[in-house]
């Protein structure tokens, strides 16, 4: 509230402008209260309050929280998305900052030297220091290894001539690396594991120079001084860029989202929780991802999530909100304009004794379009201007022709006109920080005399409010209008001053405010600092799995760099463009990634940076491989390899070779793909890079699997798993286990398949990897389905489906629905099966996931056939076959072809059936699909029986001798009985199908047993 002065007979009287009481919105409050009741019973709910700016969304939520927060026994946690915020996961980090001790995620990875040695001119160990994370055993082994090759070390470092300079500077030592730096008569060797920081080499050089400065030759150095220098080296912690090469962005964000939900769940265990999230329309992409996750997973918590949002803002969260509303995971409460009656209530509450005409209130409500913020602020301004005055009979309308502001900008402009210059300057300065700001940051402005007084005046005017130890603009519309009205020169100066304030206030830990520094300096004229901080902020955002923010910072860095006449040391616009391309590729924006890589190529061709050019060629080749534009992808990848080989860059060759391998793989050129992956394997083994060895083995295993060479596929995946376990790399372990489980499934080693999938699920659960957990559950379900364990299968598939819906993983949902359809078809639940399969087809079409669409169509066709819907079955199979041919997916194609051949046989189109069946058997033999080979042979003998029953029956009897399973034997007995009518085969078939049905409740087994029973003979009791 504030003091304004109303005119009364020429005398100024103080009038305390009262914030009106909350009026109306009864239905909206009832909806919030009802959902809170459900949340308190353990059925968490999520709601979003939408409405135009100023319509009262925040006021509605505050009123609800006032009634049902602390007084109602609930804990309230508030969070807000801020316009132009560059902080990853900002919406939730702001909410949880005060309630969780640990950070939500680790943005930065660090590397340290674990062991450092100093060797003399003969290669002998002078001193050795091991960090806390290292071990004496490791240090001893390294020292022994170095001593054992001291002649080699001596030759490499000390026996040099003017013509022979330099020498060895690094070694591979198991899964670790050793950097070496030579000094005057000594060498320092430093061992580390993980990523490499360019500063590591510089630290070694600096230490060598310091040791040399102690005295000429070796005389000035002592063991003590060496130990001291080496101890300094092992105490260093250096940042490394997080390896995003094979990162699954959604999986990482799901992991982070899961941790956030766990934190909220722990809080809700102690006390029912209301999480209030304001202005989510400004949420960054990472926050939008968490919001989606939270809305889909809060339903088992004593938690109510209430968000506010403008409906027409173009932001990342809008698509998320639409999807949640469509899926029934979010309830919308729309806040509309107030009617005239409620507008009158507001007027009467502010001016409790008044004679303001009803006609004026109606006109005011109409002009303000029922927007309560505009209505209240207009009344405030009218009181300040004397348009509403106080008299003997209370407040009355003193000026009939008061001009009602038409926009927020006009309204704020009038308010600011009544302020003194200091208050106006502070308002502008604070608007450059954001809607919410720390008081000390706002008081860092240098151009005013009394900052606290200026802030008080802004509070008194109603522009600012104080909440939770911070100040904020009473409404974002105020901040927007003030910021938009600042002249360009002052805006640049304000942002620079704020950047310099953060530098002073956080001099000991600039990384903590790196995003703020980058944001402010990028909006100032201080371009060198803008370049530096934006580049560092982009790298930090990459480490937080927020490539969208990283791209924005990198682009700001480029703009600043382009304004500088003299480029800072190490500045490389090409490298920045390359990083932008890599981040665009990570979020799936392939067209933009391609454009970025091409820009790098054009610039690099001119300035001759061959390393950068090769990286751009390699990145572009990989993008084009996935677009897919195979020929061009091959061309650029080969160009990259040519440069990498000249530079002895084996890692670069490995990456580019992988793109070429996948081009051949996607085109079905398995021999050529295998040559590429084999070459990758040789490179990785030569470099001792175990993880890349494993990746090459995995890719080779994929080709072995596709071509039916299951034993080789299993061997490769087992080797990959052993490497992953040795490295302790859980991501690689999950990858390898997935391959082992898949191969063993096709080998019909179901015990190993179940074991591997269970282990995969457990590993994924430990690391909160919902993606891999869902994949493992699908595999468990599929394996149990084959074994006839339908109850277990269905439980696994349903949990996988729930996870996919939780993650909004549209590609995973169809597979789960397909397996549910398969199981329900086997159980005879045809209506449920149709519902699942038709939904799977619909989603697969919408998401353009061709493999899942193929699978769904094929499975739906099988259901159609069971229900004698032959035309629908044929239509679905025709599309499935076309898709399988386009993908060159032979495992699926042979099954689709056999299904169509069987359908044609049932329809009496025997010529078509024979041709399709022959092609299916040929492909199935190539990829070793034993079950399809068996099905094709049965069908071929059914076709033979049309012309020669006894020859067909004789061949079927011969097949009995090699039948591997009861199901195969039962099928053969069944077909012989149909061809010959022989009672012995009828009895044998009946017994086997009955036995199979007793073990596995597959409706087909029951139908076959009943069919054989009904052929005119009596089964013995």
C-alpha positions, 0 to 999 in steps of 0.5 A, a space after each residue: 500500500 502507499 500514500 497518495 494525496 487526494 484533493 479535497 477543497 484545495 487541501 491535500 489529504 493523505 489517502 492510504 491506497 489499499 490493495 483490494 481484497 480477493 474477489 470472485 474466482 470461487 469456481 477456480 478456488 474450488 477446483 484447486 481445493 478439490 485437487 488438493 484434497 486428492 493430493 493429500 490422500 496420496 494421489 498427486 495432482 498437477 494443475 496449470 492456471 492460464 490467463 492473459 497478463 494481469 488477469 489475476 493468475 498469481 493472485 488466485 494462487 496466492 489466495 489459495 496458498 494463503 488458505 491451504 498452505 502453512 495454515 492448512 498443514 501443507 508445506 509450500 515451495 515456490 519457484 518461478 521461471 524468469 524471462 531471459 534467464 539463462 540458467 539450465 533447469 532454472 524453474 526447479 533450481 529456484 524452487 529447490 535452492 533453499 530445500 536441498 543441500 546438494 545441487 540438482 546436477 553436477 555441471 562440471 567434471 574435474 580431472 586431477 593427477 593421481 600420481 606424479 613422478 620426477 625422473 633424473 637423467 638416467 630415468 631413475 625415480 627421484 620423487 613420487 607423490 600420490 593423491 588421495 584418490 590414487 594408491 601406493 600400489 598404482 604409484 609403485 607399478 608406474 615407477 617400476 614400469 618407468 624404471 624398466 624402460 629407463 633406457 628408452 626414456 633416456 633416449 627419448 628425453 635426454 640423448 638429443 641433438 640440435 637436429 633431434 629435439 622434442 621426444 616422447 611426451 605421453 604414454 598410455 598406461 592401462 586405462 590411464 594416460 601419462 603426460 611427460 614434460 622435460 626440464 634441465 636434467 630431469 623429467 616430470 611424469 603425471 598420471 591421470 584418468 578421464 578427460 584431458 584439460 589443455 591446462 594440464 600440460 601448462 601446469 607441468 611446464 610451469 612446474 618444470 620452469 620453477 624447478 629450473 629456477 631453483 638453480 643451474 643443473 641439478 644442484 639447486 634442487 633437493 628431494 624436498 623441493 621436488 616433493 613440494 612441487 609434485 604435491 602442488 600438482 596432485 592437489 590441482 583440480 582442472 575442469 574438463 569438457 563433458 564427453 557428449 559423443 554418445 550421450 542420450 540427452 533424454 536419458 540424462 534429463 530423465 535421470 535429473 528429473 528423477 532426482 528432482 522428484 525424489 527430492 520433492 518426494 522426501 519432502 512430501 513424506 514429512 508434510 504434504 507439499 504444494 509446489 507453486 511454479 509461476 510464469 512457466 511460459 518462460 521456462 527453458 527447455 530443460 525446465 520444460 522437460 522436468 515439468 513434463 516428467 513431474 506432471 506424469 510422475 507426481 500421481 503417487 505422491 502427497 503433492 500438488 503442483 500448481 503452475 501459472 502460464 500465459 496461454 499464447 507465449 511461444 515457448 518450449 513448454 507450450 508443446 509440453 502443456 498441450 501433450 499433458 492436457 491431451 494425455 489427461 496428466 494436467 488440469 487447466 484452470 482458465 482465469 477469465 476477465 472479471 464481470 462488472 459486478 466484481 469490478 464494482 466490488 474492487 472499487 468499493 473495497 479500495 474506496 470503502 465510502 464512495 459515491 462513484 457512479 455505477 455507469 463509470 464503473 461499467 465504463 471503466 470495467 469495459 475499457 480495462 477489458 475486465 483485467 483486474 491488474 489494469 483496473 486496480 492500477 488505473 484506480 491507483 493512478 486516478 487517486 494519485 492524479 486527483 481524479 478520484 477525490 475525498 470529500 465529506 461524503 467519502 470518495 467521489 469522481 472529481 474528473 469525468 474525463 480521466 484518460 485510461 491508459 491503453 497499455 501496460 507501458 502507458 500505465 507504468 509510464 504515468 507511474 514513473 512520471 511521479 517518481 524522482 530521478 533516483 527512484 526511476 534510475 533504480 527501477 530501470 537498473 533493477 529491470 535489467 536484473 530481472 523480475 526478482 533480484 537481490 537488494 544488494 545487486 540493485 543498490 550497486 548502481 553508482 549514479 544515485 545518492 540514496 539507493 535504499 530511499 529510492 527502493 522504498 519509494 518504489 515499494 510505496 508506489 506499488 511497483 516493487 514488493 518484498 518476498 522471501 528476502 528478495 525484491 521483485 516487481 509487483 508484476 512482470 508487465 511492470 518490469 517489461 515496460 520499464 526495461 523496454 523504455 530504457 535508452 540503448 546507451 543507458 541499457 548498455 551501461 546498466 548491464 556492464 555495471 551489473 556484470 562488474 558488480 557480480 565480478 566484485 561480489 563473487 570474486 572468489 567463485 565466479 563460476 557460481 555466477 557465470 551465467 549472470 556474468 555472461 548474460 549481463 556482459 553480452 548485453 553491454 559494450 564490453 565485448 571482450 568480457 562478453 566473449 570470455 564469459 559467454 564461451 565459459 557459460 556455454 561450456 558449463 551449460 553443456 555440462 548441465 545437459 542444456 545444449 539449448 542454452 549452450 547454443 545461445 551463449 556460443 552465439 552471443 560469444 560469436 557476436 561479441 568476438 565479431 566486434 573486436 579488432 584484436 582477437 583474444 588469445 586462443 579465440 577461434 570462431 570456427 571452433 565455436 561454430 563447430 560446438 554449436 553444430 555439435 549441440 544442434 546435432 545433440 538436440 536433433 536439429 539436423 538442418 541447422 547443424 548441417 548449416 553450422 558445419 558448412 559455415 565452419 568448412 567455408 571459413 576453415 578452407 580459407 584460413 587453413 585450419 586443417 584440424 578444424 576442417 577435419 572436425 567439421 567434415 566429420 560432423 557434417 558426415 555424421 549429420 548427413 548419415 542420419 538425414 539420410 544423404 548417404 553419398 554426401 555423408 561418405 564424401 565428407 567423412 572420407 575427406 575428414 579421414 584423409 586429414 586426420 591420418 595426415 595429423 596422426 589423429 586416430 580418435 578423429 579417424 575412429 569417429 569418421 570411420 564410424 559414420 562411414 560404417 553406419 552409412 554402409 550398415 543402413 544401406 544393407 552393405 554389411 561387408 563394407 560396414 564390417 570393414 569400417 568397424 574392424 578398422 575402428 577396432 584396430 585403431 582403438 586397440 593400437 591406442 589402448 582406448 578400451 572404451 572405443 574398443 568396446 564400442 567397435 565390438 558392439 557395432 560389429 556385433 550388431 552386424 553379426 546379429 543382423 546377418 544371423 551370425 549369433 555366436 560371433 555377435 555374442 562373443 563381441 558383446 561378451 567382450 564389450 561387457 568385460 571391458 565395460 566392467 573393467 572400466 566401471 562404465 555403467 553406461 557401456 555395461 547397459 549397452 553390452 547387456 542389451 546386446 547380449 540379451 537380444 542375441 541370446 533371445 534369438 539363439 533361444 537361450 531364454 535363461 541367459 536372455 532373462 538374466 541379462 535383461 534383469 541385470 540391465 533393469 537393475 543397473 538402469 534402476 540404480 542410475 535412474 536411467 528410465 530409458 534403459 530400464 524401459 528397454 530392459 522391461 520390454 525385453 523381459 516382457 518379450 522373453 516371458 511372452 515367448 516362454 508363455 509366462 503371460 502374467 509376468 510378461 504383461 507386468 513388465 510391458 505395462 511398467 515399460 509402457 508407464 515409463 515411456 508415458 512418464 518420459 513422454 517417450 513416443 518411440 517407446 510407447 508403440 513397442 509396449 502397446 504392440 507386445 500388449 497386443 500380442 499377449 492379449 491376442 494369445 490370450 484371446 482378448 481380441 478387443 483389448 488387443 485391437 485397442 492396443 495395436 491400433 493405438 500403436 499404429 497411430 502413434 508410430 505414424 505420428 512420430 514417423 518411427 518406421 520400425 515400430 510402425 512395421 512391427 505394429 502393422 504386422 502384429 495387427 495383421 496377425 490379429 486381423 487374420 485370427 478374426 477372419 478380417 482378410 482384407 484388412 490383414 492384407 492391407 496391413 501386411 502390404 504396408 509392412 512389407 514395403 517398409 521392411 524392404 525400405 529399411 532392408 530389415 531382413 529379420 522382419 521382412 522374412 516374417 512379413 513375407 511368410 505372413 502374407 504367403 500364409 494369408 494368400 494360401 488361406 484365400 486360395 491364391 496359391 501361386 502368390 503364396 508360393 512365390 512369397 513363401 520362397 522369398 521368405 524362406 530364402 531371407 530367413 535362411 540368410 539371417 538364420 530365423 529358425 522359426 520362420 524357416 520352420 513356418 515356411 517349410 510347413 507352408 511349402 508342404 501344404 502347397 505340395 499337398 494340393 497336388 501330392 498329399 502323400 509326398 507332402 505327408 511323407 516330408 512332414 513325417 520326416 520333419 517330425 524326427 528333427 522337431 526341436 520343441 513340442 510346439 513344432 511336433 504338435 504343428 506337424 501332427 496337426 498338418 498331417 492329420 488335416 492332409 491324411 485324416 490319420 487318427 494317430 496323428 490326430 491323437 498325438 496332435 491333441 495330446 501335445 496341444 493340450 499339454 502346451 495349453 496346460 503349460 501356456 494359456 495360448 488360445 491357439 493351443 486350445 483351439 487346435 486341441 479342440 479342433 482335433 478333438 471335434 474331428 469325429 473321434 472320442 478322446 480317451 479319459 
